Amino acid sequence: MRRDEARAGRRPPRQGHARALMVTMVVLLVVYTAGLLLGDPATFDPLLDGWLCIFTEFAAVGVCISAMVRTRFAEPQIVLGAAAAIAYSAGDAYYAASLAGADALTDASVADIAYFAFYPLMLGALGVVVLQRLRRTVWPLLLESVVGALGAASIMALILAPVLHAGTTDGTTFEVIVAVVYPLLDLLLITAIGGILASRGLDIGPRWPVLIAGLVLFSAADVAYALGMQDYAVGSIIDVGWVAGVAAIAAWVDGAADIDRHRLRRHRGVPELAAPVVSTAAALAVLVVGSQQRIPVLAVVFAASALALAVVPLAFRNRVLVMLSRTDELTGLPNRRALFADVPERLRGGRPGALFLLDLDRFKHVNDALGHDVGDALLVQVGARFAAQLRPGDLLARLGGDEFAVFLDGASEDEALAAALRLEAELATPVQVGSGALQISASIGIALTPEHGTGIGLLMRKADIAMFRAKSDRTGHHVYSAADDDDGALRLRTVQELRTALAGNELELYYQPKVRLSDLHVTGVEALVRWNHPTRGRLSPDAFLPLAEEAGLMPALSELVLGRAIRRVARWRTEGLDVTVAVNLSGSCILPCLPHQILTLLEEHDVPPSAIMLEITEDVLMSTPAGTAAVLARLRAEGIQISLDDFGTGYSSLAYLRDLPVDELKLDRSFITAMREDQRAIGLVGSIIDLAHSLGLRVVAEGVSDERVREELRERGCDFAQGFHISEPLPAREVPAWIAAHSLDAACG
């Protein structure tokens, strides 16, 4: 727990008497002000003109004492602010008691000691607050405060010029004190106020506008008194400025002590550019006046200093903007703009070098399953790991998303390959993010200069082609070659055509039946997408699904397949055909919104959840187990069945089977094919079947290609099978007739 929170936890709650004192103070101030405005200036009323002022200040003292008691005298700014109000009120009380019927005192008195004490106490209160806030800021904020202070000081020095001149040329000692010392102290106070107002984001308490207004009125009253000192009498309207200043300080102190309400309030400060603009405008105005008439040198010095220092933040901001425009906000690495600005300089003269483009594999799964916060933390750590494996002169940049770039200055092909292997090895160790560890890998495309080009644009294009090849071949890294151009162009064209196919009517679903081995009864079908390409004919999933995954098209493709499969199930059910349809989903499709999407489709077409089965691959569950399992558990709770597809080709972590939300395992076809020639494969399949049954899971064998294998599976206890020996994938219109014929054959057999 932070110290401020611990301190706040010890404070007693705001008490009713503090509110009563605040209300009393405000009422007395209003009555006092109205009385001076409406009363006869020529008639002195001791109660109205003298003691009502003291009563108002005493109420302010009560508010301050209450605030100090509530905070147990633990907050320096509250103690100093309260002491300032108490000191000034004590001075006024002594002043009023010393009048003895006179209109005003003409000599210095004990009251002036209290008045003098007010200024260092109030400046100390403001200084404590400002220093506490500036600890968490940077020097430009302090510089802006100084600019604001100098601008305010230049105006104040100009206003006080007649008073300072008169006080230093003639007059009594008291008149000199009043004419010189008080205005100088007011100059300090106004300077502090100007500095605070110019500090964007500087918060001096929940009632800062009240405090600033009160101190301005207080200083204005001092100036008015100094300018008209000979004509001053108690009960003058300028007395309101002093009393209002004391009341404003009390209100500020009370608000600062009310820590709970201070936490809940929204921060509201001076607009960011308002105060700096006013400060520089004030300094310019003083210099313009000085060019037309004689003004104090002090005012000119303050104004010139304000303008000189005002230039510094502008230069600093320009430097910061340039730096930010070249820096990635998340990782702190150079960004794409910096890469395109710096690399051309290194390419001059035909020096050798290598440009890498790096893309993290399955990064979208991390974002989708674990959230963007985890993804951002992963990117930061990956960037730091890459930087640790590069030479001091190498350039590492983040281009956006999960894509990085590296330029190796002066590197040969062998050195580039060695660097790529170092980067790959750096990711071999899981990345610790929060309380978990993520295993991540990268695909690296390499373009060499001058062999593959001497321009940044050409090198980027060729490195991108090489990275695409490395990702599709799963080789980790790949050096560009001329042969990659044709393959890359075909892949890029295929992706563009697939986007068109999704929007058109080129994709078609085929359905492969699944039978129960005990009686050969057809229990369901698996939906398999085919692409009726306008020039290349019917394409199997292997020809375009990997490209769809890499291009981020899988969610749209899966949405299309789910919609068509559910509509087909609804039609078959109206025709009396009751089968379960299985739909394959990739990891990029298992999003938190998936359950709502599927349940909406089922409700729209009046299809029960049990009629749909979702097939996911083993590696999807293992790469993001927590997020994926949560989504699948919700789907399963709604009655939708889950199948673990291609079991045995991924991580094969049997420990996960106990907790995963799945209903069946689909043995990969590689196991089933091996059963024809390898007796050990038969034993392995039998062991997996027994294990799955012990966990309450059904087992499906896919890729059954002959009767001997089908019979062996039945004897081993396998529950279901599908494959070309049973049926090839069929168009939707042929499925009912095939099932009817198969059911008849099974009954006859």
matplotlib code that plots the C-alpha trace (Angstrom):
import matplotlib.pyplot as plt

x = [0.0, 1.4, 2.3, -0.5, -3.1, -1.9, -2.0, -5.5, -6.6, -5.7, -7.7, -11.1, -14.0, -15.0, -16.9, -20.1, -18.6, -16.1, -19.0, -20.8, -17.7, -17.3, -21.0, -20.6, -17.4, -19.1, -22.2, -20.2, -18.0, -21.2, -22.8, -19.5, -19.1, -22.7, -22.5, -19.4, -21.0, -24.4, -23.3, -22.3, -18.6, -18.5, -20.0, -17.8, -19.7, -17.4, -19.4, -19.8, -16.5, -14.3, -15.4, -17.5, -14.2, -12.6, -15.5, -15.2, -11.5, -12.0, -14.5, -11.7, -9.3, -11.8, -12.0, -8.2, -7.9, -10.5, -8.5, -5.3, -7.0, -8.5, -5.1, -3.4, -1.0, 0.7, 0.3, 2.9, 0.9, -2.2, -0.3, 1.6, -1.6, -3.5, -0.7, -0.7, -4.4, -4.1, -1.2, -3.0, -6.2, -4.3, -2.7, -6.1, -7.5, -4.7, -5.0, -8.8, -8.2, -5.6, -7.7, -9.2, -11.7, -9.2, -9.9, -6.5, -3.1, -0.4, 2.6, 4.0, 2.6, 2.8, 0.1, 2.8, 4.8, 1.8, 1.2, 4.9, 4.7, 1.7, 3.9, 6.6, 4.0, 1.8, 4.7, 5.9, 2.5, 2.5, 6.1, 5.5, 2.7, 4.6, 7.7, 5.7, 4.1, 7.4, 9.0, 6.9, 7.5, 10.3, 12.2, 10.1, 7.3, 9.5, 10.7, 7.1, 6.5, 9.4, 8.2, 4.8, 6.3, 8.5, 5.6, 3.5, 6.5, 7.0, 3.4, 3.5, 6.8, 5.2, 2.1, 4.1, 6.6, 4.9, 4.7, 8.3, 9.5, 7.5, 8.5, 12.2, 12.3, 10.5, 8.1, 8.2, 9.7, 6.3, 5.4, 8.6, 7.8, 4.3, 5.3, 8.3, 8.2, 4.6, 4.5, 7.7, 6.2, 3.1, 5.4, 6.7, 3.1, 1.9, 5.1, 4.3, 0.7, 1.9, 4.2, 1.5, -1.0, 1.6, 2.3, 0.1, -1.2, 0.1, -2.6, -2.4, -5.6, -9.3, -10.1, -7.2, -9.4, -10.7, -7.2, -5.8, -8.7, -8.4, -4.6, -5.1, -7.7, -5.4, -2.5, -4.8, -5.9, -2.2, -1.5, -4.6, -3.6, -0.1, -1.3, -3.9, -2.3, -2.9, -6.7, -7.2, -9.6, -10.9, -14.2, -12.8, -14.0, -10.4, -10.7, -12.8, -9.8, -7.8, -10.7, -11.6, -8.0, -8.0, -11.3, -10.0, -7.0, -9.2, -11.4, -8.4, -6.9, -10.3, -10.5, -6.9, -7.8, -10.9, -8.8, -11.6, -13.5, -10.2, -9.6, -13.0, -13.0, -12.0, -8.9, -9.6, -6.8, -5.9, -6.0, -2.6, -1.7, -3.7, -1.2, 2.0, 0.4, -0.9, 2.6, 4.5, 1.8, 2.2, 6.0, 5.6, 3.2, 5.6, 8.4, 6.1, 5.2, 8.9, 9.6, 7.2, 7.9, 10.3, 9.6, 11.5, 14.5, 13.3, 10.1, 12.2, 14.5, 11.6, 9.8, 13.0, 13.8, 10.3, 10.5, 14.0, 13.1, 9.8, 11.8, 13.5, 10.4, 9.5, 12.9, 12.6, 9.1, 10.4, 13.2, 10.8, 8.4, 11.2, 12.3, 8.7, 8.1, 11.0, 10.3, 7.9, 5.7, 5.4, 8.9, 11.0, 12.7, 13.1, 10.0, 9.3, 10.0, 13.4, 14.2, 13.4, 15.4, 18.6, 19.0, 19.4, 22.5, 24.0, 23.3, 25.4, 28.7, 27.6, 28.6, 27.4, 24.6, 21.5, 17.9, 15.8, 12.0, 10.8, 7.3, 6.2, 4.4, 0.9, 1.1, -2.6, -3.5, -1.8, -3.8, -7.1, -6.8, -4.8, -5.6, -3.7, -2.0, -0.2, 0.6, 2.1, 4.2, 5.4, 6.4, 8.4, 10.4, 10.9, 12.3, 14.7, 15.8, 16.5, 18.5, 20.7, 21.8, 22.7, 26.0, 26.2, 26.1, 23.1, 19.6, 16.6, 13.1, 9.5, 7.4, 4.1, 2.0, 4.3, 6.7, 10.3, 13.1, 16.9, 19.6, 23.1, 25.6, 28.6, 27.3, 28.0, 25.6, 27.3, 27.2, 23.5, 22.7, 24.6, 22.6, 19.3, 20.2, 21.1, 17.7, 15.9, 17.8, 17.0, 13.3, 13.9, 13.6, 9.9, 9.1, 7.9, 4.8, 3.1, 2.7, 2.9, 5.5, 4.8, 6.7, 7.1, 9.0, 9.7, 9.9, 12.8, 13.1, 16.6, 17.6, 21.2, 22.7, 24.0, 23.1, 19.3, 19.2, 20.6, 17.3, 15.4, 12.1, 13.4, 15.1, 12.0, 9.9, 12.4, 12.8, 9.0, 8.9, 11.6, 9.8, 6.6, 8.5, 10.1, 6.7, 5.0, 7.9, 8.3, 12.1, 12.5, 14.5, 15.0, 17.4, 15.7, 16.3, 15.0, 12.9, 10.9, 9.4, 7.1, 6.0, 5.5, 3.5, 1.3, 0.6, -0.2, -2.5, -4.2, -4.8, -6.4, -8.6, -9.6, -10.9, -13.0, -14.2, -15.4, -17.5, -18.8, -20.1, -16.9, -16.7, -18.6, -19.0, -18.5, -19.5, -17.6, -19.7, -18.6, -19.9, -20.1, -17.9, -20.1, -23.0, -21.8, -24.6, -24.0, -23.9, -22.6, -20.7, -17.6, -18.0, -15.0, -14.6, -13.7, -12.9, -14.3, -11.6, -12.6, -9.3, -7.6, -10.7, -11.7, -9.0, -8.6, -8.3, -4.5, -4.1, -5.6, -6.3, -2.6, -2.7, -6.1, -4.6, -1.5, -3.6, -6.0, -9.0, -9.7, -12.3, -14.3, -13.9, -15.0, -18.0, -19.1, -18.6, -20.5, -23.4, -23.7, -23.3, -26.0, -28.3, -27.7, -28.4, -31.7, -32.7, -31.7, -33.7, -36.8, -36.2, -36.1, -32.3, -30.9, -27.0, -24.3, -22.2, -18.6, -16.9, -13.1, -11.9, -8.4, -7.0, -7.6, -11.3, -11.7, -12.6, -14.7, -17.5, -17.6, -20.3, -22.6, -22.1, -22.8, -25.8, -27.4, -27.1, -28.6, -31.5, -32.1, -32.4, -34.0, -31.1, -30.3, -26.7, -26.1, -26.4, -23.1, -19.6, -16.5, -13.1, -10.0, -6.4, -4.2, -1.6, -4.3, -5.2, -1.6, -0.4, -3.1, -4.7, -6.2, -8.1, -9.1, -10.3, -12.5, -14.3, -14.7, -15.9, -18.7, -19.6, -19.7, -21.9, -24.4, -24.5, -22.1, -19.7, -16.0, -13.6, -9.8, -8.7, -5.4, -4.5, -0.9, 0.6, 1.1, 2.4, 0.6, 0.6, -1.6, -1.7, -4.0, -6.6, -7.8, -8.9, -9.6, -13.2, -13.5, -15.9, -13.8, -10.4, -9.8, -6.7, -4.5, -4.5, -0.8, -1.5, -4.2, -2.1, 0.7, -1.6, -1.5, 2.3, 3.4, 2.2, 3.6, 1.2, -1.7, -0.6, -0.1, -3.6, -5.1, -3.3, -4.6, -8.2, -8.0, -6.6, -9.3, -12.1, -10.7, -11.1, -14.7, -13.8, -14.9, -12.4, -12.7, -10.2, -9.8, -8.2, -9.5, -8.6, -9.4, -11.6, -8.8, -7.9, -11.6, -12.0, -8.8, -10.1, -13.4, -11.7, -9.6, -12.7, -12.5, -15.9, -16.1, -14.3, -14.2, -12.2, -12.2, -13.0, -16.3, -17.0, -15.3, -16.5, -19.8, -21.7, -24.6, -27.2, -25.8, -25.5, -29.2, -29.2, -25.8, -26.8, -30.1, -28.2, -25.5, -28.1, -29.8, -26.5, -25.6, -29.0, -28.7, -25.1]
y = [0.0, 3.4, 5.9, 8.3, 5.6, 4.5, 8.0, 8.5, 5.3, 6.8, 10.0, 10.4, 11.1, 14.7, 16.0, 18.1, 21.0, 21.6, 22.0, 24.3, 26.5, 26.6, 27.7, 30.3, 31.7, 32.1, 33.7, 36.2, 37.0, 37.6, 39.8, 41.8, 42.4, 43.4, 45.8, 47.6, 47.9, 49.1, 51.1, 54.8, 55.1, 58.3, 56.7, 54.3, 51.4, 49.6, 46.4, 46.3, 47.9, 46.4, 43.5, 41.7, 41.5, 39.9, 37.5, 36.3, 35.8, 33.9, 31.6, 31.0, 30.2, 27.7, 26.0, 25.8, 24.4, 21.8, 20.8, 20.4, 18.3, 16.1, 15.4, 15.2, 18.0, 15.5, 17.5, 20.3, 22.3, 22.3, 23.3, 26.1, 27.4, 27.4, 29.1, 31.9, 32.5, 32.4, 34.8, 37.3, 37.1, 37.7, 40.8, 42.1, 41.4, 43.4, 46.1, 46.5, 46.5, 49.2, 51.7, 53.4, 55.2, 56.2, 55.6, 53.8, 53.3, 55.7, 53.9, 50.4, 48.1, 44.5, 43.8, 44.2, 41.4, 39.1, 40.5, 39.9, 36.3, 35.6, 35.8, 33.2, 30.9, 31.0, 30.8, 27.8, 26.1, 26.6, 25.5, 22.2, 21.3, 22.2, 20.3, 17.2, 17.3, 18.1, 15.0, 13.0, 15.4, 16.4, 19.6, 21.1, 21.5, 23.4, 25.6, 26.4, 27.4, 29.8, 31.3, 31.9, 33.3, 35.8, 36.9, 37.6, 39.3, 41.7, 42.8, 43.2, 45.2, 47.5, 48.1, 48.7, 51.1, 54.3, 52.9, 51.7, 55.1, 57.1, 54.9, 55.1, 58.9, 60.2, 59.3, 58.0, 54.7, 53.1, 54.5, 53.2, 49.7, 49.8, 51.2, 48.9, 45.7, 44.7, 45.2, 43.2, 40.4, 40.6, 40.4, 37.1, 35.8, 36.8, 35.3, 32.0, 32.1, 32.7, 29.8, 27.5, 28.5, 28.0, 24.5, 22.2, 19.4, 20.8, 20.1, 22.1, 20.8, 20.3, 24.0, 25.5, 28.0, 29.4, 29.7, 31.4, 33.9, 34.7, 35.3, 37.6, 39.6, 39.7, 41.1, 43.5, 44.9, 45.4, 47.2, 49.4, 50.2, 51.1, 53.4, 55.1, 54.8, 58.4, 58.1, 54.6, 54.1, 51.0, 50.0, 50.7, 48.3, 47.1, 45.4, 42.8, 41.7, 40.8, 39.1, 37.2, 36.1, 34.6, 32.9, 31.4, 30.0, 28.4, 26.9, 25.5, 24.1, 22.4, 20.9, 19.5, 17.9, 16.2, 13.5, 11.1, 13.6, 14.8, 11.2, 10.9, 14.2, 14.6, 16.5, 19.9, 22.3, 25.3, 24.5, 23.3, 26.2, 29.0, 30.0, 29.8, 32.0, 34.5, 34.6, 35.3, 37.8, 39.6, 39.8, 41.1, 43.7, 44.9, 45.2, 47.1, 49.6, 49.9, 50.9, 53.8, 55.1, 54.7, 51.7, 50.0, 48.0, 45.1, 44.8, 44.8, 42.1, 39.9, 40.2, 39.6, 36.5, 35.1, 35.4, 33.9, 30.9, 30.5, 29.5, 26.6, 24.5, 25.0, 23.7, 20.8, 19.9, 20.0, 17.6, 15.3, 15.3, 14.3, 11.5, 10.3, 10.3, 7.8, 5.7, 2.8, 3.7, 0.2, -1.2, 2.0, 0.7, 2.6, 2.5, 2.1, 5.8, 5.5, 2.4, 4.1, 7.2, 5.4, 2.4, 4.4, 6.1, 2.7, 1.5, 4.1, 3.1, -0.5, -1.7, -5.3, -5.8, -7.8, -6.8, -9.1, -9.1, -11.0, -12.1, -13.9, -17.2, -17.6, -14.2, -13.6, -16.6, -15.0, -11.8, -13.5, -16.0, -14.0, -10.4, -7.5, -6.6, -10.0, -9.6, -6.2, -7.5, -10.3, -7.9, -5.8, -8.8, -10.2, -6.8, -6.8, -10.3, -9.5, -6.4, -8.5, -10.7, -7.9, -6.0, -2.3, -1.0, -3.1, -1.5, -3.2, -1.7, -2.6, -2.0, -2.6, -5.5, -8.5, -7.5, -6.5, -5.5, -5.8, -4.3, -5.8, -3.3, -4.8, -8.4, -11.2, -14.0, -16.3, -13.7, -13.0, -16.7, -16.8, -13.8, -15.4, -18.6, -16.5, -14.8, -18.1, -19.6, -16.6, -17.5, -21.2, -20.3, -19.6, -15.9, -15.2, -12.9, -12.3, -15.6, -17.7, -18.7, -18.5, -20.5, -18.3, -18.6, -16.3, -16.6, -14.6, -13.4, -12.3, -10.0, -9.3, -6.1, -5.4, -8.9, -8.4, -4.7, -1.4, 0.4, 0.0, -0.5, -3.3, -5.0, -4.8, -6.4, -9.3, -9.8, -10.0, -12.6, -14.6, -14.3, -15.6, -18.6, -19.2, -19.1, -21.4, -23.9, -23.7, -23.4, -20.6, -18.4, -18.2, -16.2, -14.7, -16.2, -15.4, -18.5, -17.1, -14.4, -16.7, -18.6, -15.4, -13.8, -16.9, -16.9, -13.2, -13.6, -16.6, -14.6, -11.8, -14.3, -16.0, -12.6, -12.4, -16.0, -15.3, -12.4, -14.5, -18.0, -19.9, -21.9, -25.1, -27.6, -31.3, -33.8, -37.0, -39.5, -40.9, -44.4, -46.3, -49.3, -51.6, -51.5, -49.3, -46.8, -43.3, -40.9, -37.7, -36.0, -33.7, -30.5, -29.9, -26.8, -26.8, -23.9, -23.9, -21.7, -20.0, -21.0, -23.7, -25.9, -27.4, -26.8, -28.9, -27.3, -27.8, -25.5, -22.4, -22.9, -22.2, -19.0, -18.0, -18.5, -16.4, -13.6, -13.4, -14.7, -17.7, -16.1, -14.9, -18.4, -20.2, -17.9, -18.8, -22.5, -22.5, -20.6, -22.9, -26.1, -25.1, -24.2, -27.5, -29.4, -27.5, -28.5, -32.2, -32.2, -31.0, -33.9, -36.4, -36.9, -36.6, -36.4, -34.4, -32.1, -31.5, -28.2, -27.6, -24.5, -23.0, -21.3, -17.8, -18.5, -19.5, -16.1, -15.1, -14.1, -17.6, -19.1, -16.2, -16.4, -20.2, -20.1, -17.3, -19.3, -22.4, -20.4, -18.7, -22.0, -24.0, -26.5, -28.1, -27.6, -31.4, -31.4, -29.5, -30.7, -28.5, -30.0, -28.4, -29.5, -30.5, -27.8, -25.0, -26.3, -26.6, -23.1, -21.2, -23.7, -21.3, -19.0, -21.7, -24.1, -21.5, -20.8, -24.5, -25.2, -22.6, -24.2, -27.6, -26.4, -25.3, -28.9, -28.4, -31.3, -30.8, -33.1, -33.1, -33.5, -35.0, -36.4, -37.6, -35.2, -32.3, -32.2, -35.5, -34.3, -36.9, -34.9, -32.3, -34.8, -35.1, -31.5, -30.5, -29.8, -32.4, -35.3, -37.4, -37.9, -38.2, -40.4, -38.9, -40.7, -41.4, -43.9, -45.6, -45.8, -47.4, -50.1, -51.9, -52.7, -52.1, -54.3, -51.8, -49.2, -51.5, -51.8, -48.1, -47.3, -49.9, -48.2, -44.8, -46.2, -47.7, -44.5, -42.4, -44.7, -44.6, -40.8, -41.1, -40.0, -41.5, -42.4, -41.7, -43.1, -41.0, -42.1, -45.7, -47.0, -50.8, -53.4, -55.0, -51.8, -51.1, -54.6, -54.2, -50.9, -52.4, -55.3, -52.8, -51.0, -47.9, -46.2, -44.4, -44.3, -42.3, -42.4, -43.2, -46.9, -45.8, -42.8, -39.9, -36.4, -35.8, -32.8, -31.8, -32.9, -36.5, -37.1, -38.2, -40.8, -42.2, -42.5, -44.3, -46.7, -47.3, -48.0, -50.5, -52.3, -52.4, -53.9, -56.5, -57.3]
z = [0.0, -0.9, 1.8, 0.7, 0.9, 4.3, 5.6, 4.1, 5.8, 9.2, 8.7, 10.4, 8.2, 7.3, 10.3, 10.3, 12.2, 9.3, 6.9, 9.3, 9.6, 5.8, 5.5, 8.2, 6.6, 3.2, 4.7, 6.7, 3.6, 1.5, 4.2, 4.7, 1.0, 0.5, 3.5, 2.1, -1.3, -0.1, 3.0, 3.2, 2.6, 4.6, 7.7, 9.8, 11.4, 13.8, 13.6, 9.8, 8.8, 11.4, 13.5, 10.8, 8.8, 11.9, 12.4, 8.8, 9.2, 12.5, 10.7, 8.2, 11.0, 12.4, 9.0, 8.8, 12.3, 11.5, 8.4, 10.4, 13.0, 10.4, 8.9, 12.3, 11.3, 8.9, 5.6, 5.3, 2.7, 4.9, 8.0, 6.2, 4.4, 7.7, 9.5, 6.8, 7.2, 11.0, 11.0, 8.8, 10.8, 14.0, 12.5, 11.4, 14.9, 16.5, 13.9, 14.6, 18.4, 18.0, 16.1, 19.1, 16.9, 14.2, 10.5, 10.1, 11.8, 10.5, 12.0, 11.9, 14.5, 15.8, 13.1, 10.4, 11.9, 11.3, 7.9, 6.9, 8.2, 5.9, 2.7, 3.5, 5.0, 1.9, -0.5, 1.5, 1.2, -2.6, -2.8, -0.9, -3.3, -6.4, -5.4, -4.6, -8.0, -9.8, -8.5, -11.0, -13.9, -16.2, -16.5, -19.3, -16.8, -14.4, -17.3, -18.2, -14.6, -14.7, -17.9, -16.4, -13.3, -15.2, -17.3, -14.2, -12.5, -15.5, -15.4, -11.6, -11.8, -14.3, -12.2, -9.0, -10.7, -9.3, -5.8, -5.7, -7.1, -4.5, -1.6, -2.3, -2.8, 0.2, 3.0, 6.5, 7.4, 7.6, 4.2, 2.7, 4.2, 2.8, -0.5, -1.1, 1.0, 0.7, -3.1, -3.5, -1.4, -3.6, -6.6, -5.3, -4.7, -8.1, -9.6, -7.9, -9.1, -12.7, -12.5, -11.2, -13.9, -16.6, -15.5, -17.6, -15.6, -12.3, -9.7, -6.5, -4.9, -5.5, -5.1, -6.9, -8.9, -5.5, -4.2, -7.3, -7.4, -3.7, -3.9, -7.0, -5.0, -2.0, -4.1, -5.9, -2.5, -1.5, -4.7, -4.4, -0.8, -1.8, -4.6, -2.4, 1.0, 2.0, 1.5, 3.0, 5.9, 7.5, 5.8, 2.3, -0.4, -0.8, 2.6, 0.8, -1.2, 1.9, 3.6, 0.4, 0.1, 3.6, 3.0, -0.3, 1.5, 4.2, 1.5, -0.3, 2.9, 3.7, 0.3, 0.5, 3.8, 2.3, 0.7, -0.2, -2.2, -3.8, -5.0, -6.6, -8.4, -12.0, -12.7, -14.2, -14.9, -17.0, -20.7, -21.8, -24.1, -22.4, -19.6, -21.7, -24.4, -21.8, -20.2, -23.4, -24.5, -21.2, -21.6, -25.1, -23.9, -21.3, -23.9, -26.3, -23.5, -22.7, -26.3, -26.0, -22.5, -19.6, -17.4, -14.6, -15.7, -13.5, -15.6, -18.8, -17.4, -16.3, -19.7, -21.7, -19.6, -20.0, -23.8, -23.9, -21.8, -23.7, -26.8, -25.0, -24.5, -28.2, -29.2, -26.8, -28.1, -31.6, -30.7, -28.9, -31.8, -34.2, -31.8, -31.4, -35.1, -35.4, -32.4, -31.9, -28.9, -27.5, -27.7, -27.9, -31.0, -34.2, -36.4, -40.1, -40.7, -39.0, -41.0, -44.3, -43.3, -42.0, -44.3, -47.6, -46.0, -45.3, -48.8, -50.5, -52.1, -52.7, -49.3, -48.5, -46.0, -45.3, -44.6, -42.4, -42.1, -39.1, -38.4, -35.2, -35.9, -34.4, -32.8, -33.6, -31.5, -28.5, -28.9, -29.5, -26.6, -24.0, -24.9, -26.4, -23.1, -23.1, -26.8, -26.2, -23.3, -25.5, -28.3, -25.8, -24.6, -28.1, -29.2, -26.2, -27.0, -30.7, -29.7, -27.4, -30.3, -32.7, -33.1, -31.9, -35.5, -36.6, -36.9, -35.3, -36.0, -35.3, -38.4, -36.8, -35.4, -34.9, -37.7, -37.1, -39.4, -39.0, -41.2, -40.8, -42.1, -43.9, -43.4, -45.9, -46.6, -44.1, -41.4, -42.2, -41.8, -38.5, -37.3, -38.3, -36.4, -33.3, -33.5, -33.8, -30.9, -28.8, -29.1, -28.2, -24.6, -23.6, -23.0, -19.5, -19.6, -16.3, -14.5, -17.6, -20.2, -24.0, -26.6, -29.7, -33.0, -35.9, -39.7, -41.1, -44.7, -45.8, -48.7, -49.4, -50.9, -53.4, -54.9, -54.5, -54.9, -53.6, -52.7, -49.5, -51.3, -53.5, -50.6, -48.4, -51.2, -51.7, -47.9, -47.6, -50.3, -48.6, -45.2, -46.8, -48.1, -44.7, -43.1, -45.6, -45.6, -41.8, -42.2, -39.8, -42.2, -46.0, -48.2, -51.2, -54.6, -58.1, -58.1, -55.2, -57.3, -59.4, -56.3, -54.3, -57.1, -57.4, -53.6, -53.6, -56.6, -54.9, -51.8, -53.8, -55.7, -52.4, -51.1, -54.2, -53.8, -50.2, -51.5, -54.5, -54.8, -55.6, -52.3, -51.9, -49.1, -49.5, -46.8, -45.9, -44.0, -40.6, -39.6, -36.4, -36.7, -34.6, -37.0, -39.9, -39.1, -40.4, -37.4, -39.0, -41.8, -41.9, -43.8, -46.1, -48.2, -51.8, -54.1, -57.6, -59.0, -62.3, -64.1, -62.0, -61.4, -58.1, -55.4, -52.3, -48.9, -48.8, -51.8, -50.2, -46.4, -45.4, -47.4, -45.9, -42.4, -43.2, -44.8, -41.8, -43.9, -41.7, -39.5, -42.5, -44.2, -41.0, -40.6, -44.2, -43.6, -40.3, -41.8, -44.8, -42.7, -40.2, -43.0, -44.6, -41.4, -41.1, -44.6, -44.0, -40.7, -42.6, -45.0, -42.1, -42.2, -38.6, -38.8, -37.0, -39.1, -38.1, -39.0, -38.8, -37.0, -36.8, -33.8, -35.2, -35.3, -31.6, -30.3, -27.2, -29.6, -31.2, -28.8, -29.4, -33.2, -33.4, -31.0, -32.9, -36.1, -34.5, -33.1, -36.4, -38.3, -35.5, -35.2, -31.8, -30.6, -30.5, -34.3, -34.6, -33.8, -33.9, -34.9, -33.7, -34.0, -31.2, -31.7, -31.3, -27.9, -26.8, -28.1, -26.2, -23.8, -21.3, -23.7, -26.2, -23.5, -21.9, -25.2, -26.0, -22.4, -22.9, -26.3, -24.8, -21.9, -24.5, -26.0, -29.0, -29.3, -29.6, -31.4, -31.2, -34.8, -36.1, -32.7, -32.5, -34.9, -32.6, -29.0, -28.0, -24.4, -22.8, -19.5, -21.2, -22.2, -18.7, -18.5, -22.1, -23.0, -25.8, -26.6, -29.1, -30.5, -34.2, -34.9, -37.6, -40.9, -40.6, -37.8, -39.8, -42.9, -41.0, -39.7, -43.1, -42.8, -39.2, -36.3, -33.8, -35.3, -34.6, -31.0, -30.6, -32.0, -29.7, -26.7, -27.7, -28.0, -24.6, -23.1, -24.7, -23.5, -19.9, -20.1, -21.4, -25.0, -28.3, -30.9, -34.7, -37.2, -40.3, -43.6, -43.5, -47.0, -47.0, -45.3, -43.4, -41.5, -40.9, -39.3, -37.3, -35.9, -35.0, -33.1, -31.2, -30.0, -32.2, -32.2, -35.6, -38.9, -42.1, -45.2, -48.9, -48.2, -46.7, -48.9, -50.6, -49.7, -51.4, -52.7, -50.3, -52.8, -53.0, -49.2, -48.4, -51.3, -50.3, -46.6, -47.6, -49.9, -47.3, -44.6, -46.8, -47.6, -43.9, -43.0, -45.7, -44.7]

ax = plt.figure().add_subplot(projection="3d")
ax.plot(x, y, z, "-o")
ax.set_aspect("equal")
plt.show()
